[in-house]
Every structure is written in C-alpha cells, then in structure tokens.
Amino acid sequence: MGRQINNFGRFYLAIRAMNPIGDRDEVKRSLVWQYTNGRTDSLREMTREEYDRCCAELERLYGHREELRKERSATLKLMQRMGVDTTDWGRINALCQHTRIIGKEFARITAEEHRELRVKLRIIERKGGLRANPGEARKAPPAPRRKAVSKPKTITFNINNITGIA
C-alpha cells in the first residue's frame, strides 16, 4: 500500500462542490466503492493512487480546481499591479495573513475569499496603495507648477532725442 492518506479535505471539498441530494455519507461510500473497483467503501482504505484519481476526476467534473486557479491568478495580477513582488511567496503570505486583509495564507484562500480579497485590495489601491513603511504618511501629489506669465514690456523714448524732428 502506498503513502497513507491523512487529510481528506480535498475529497470533502469535491463532495461539497457536487452539492449532492440526499445523504452525503452514502454518496461518499458510493464514490469510494466506484473508484476502488468494489474493493472497499471506506475512505481510509483507499490507496493514494485511487484517492488522487477520484479527487482529480471530481474536481474536473465540478470545476473547482479551474475556478480556484482563475481566482488566484486574478488576485496575483492585482497584487503585482499594486507593487507586491509576486515571485516572493513570503511577501504574498505576509500581506494575506494580515488580519485586516484576509487573515490566512494565500494557499488556504477559497475562490469566494479571493473575490472578497480583490475588493479590499482595490480599495487599498484607490486610497494610495501599499506603503513600505506603515508609519509613513501618505504624500499628496505635487501641485502643478504655474507658468510664469510675462508682462508686456514698455519701452520709453525721449522725444527730444529723436533726430529728424524739428
């Protein structure tokens, strides 16, 4: 038997996405029976290969994986536009784990939470974006410079000095 499966969250997330009518335990037993070719109806007795194949198929059928991938991509794109280094997962997680942002690691954020996160990030962006130093005051944009208005120059002539006048 391959590696033991300790966390069945992926399976139950896929079951929840199915939104089955009736008893979820019965649906679970039926799916396990189907993907183990009748060997067992217990999730704990599934091999790693059977479990992965079952979860992958359920995710493909119910679109959870693809939706989450698109939501993550949109969030990362917005973060990048705001100036966050999206190649550094430490910075991404530090931003997401802030209690006023979302309060959890980026990898743990659901598709619905990604949509909520983007709303918050857009508000932050509209108010001036992220600052490197939290104590730094937001700087007002510099006032536009006025063009110097040139006054018309006046030239005075002494009439007595002009030649040719008698």
Secondary structure, 3 states (H helix, E strand, C coil): CCCCCCCCHHHHHHHHHHCCCCCHHHHHHHHHHHHCCCCCCCHHHCCHHHHHHHHHHHHHHHCHHHHHHHHHHHHHHHHHHCCCCCCCHHHHHHHHHCCCCCCCCHHHCCHHHHHHHHHHHHHHHHCCCCCCCCCCCCCCCCCCCCCCCCCCCCCCCCHHHCCCCC
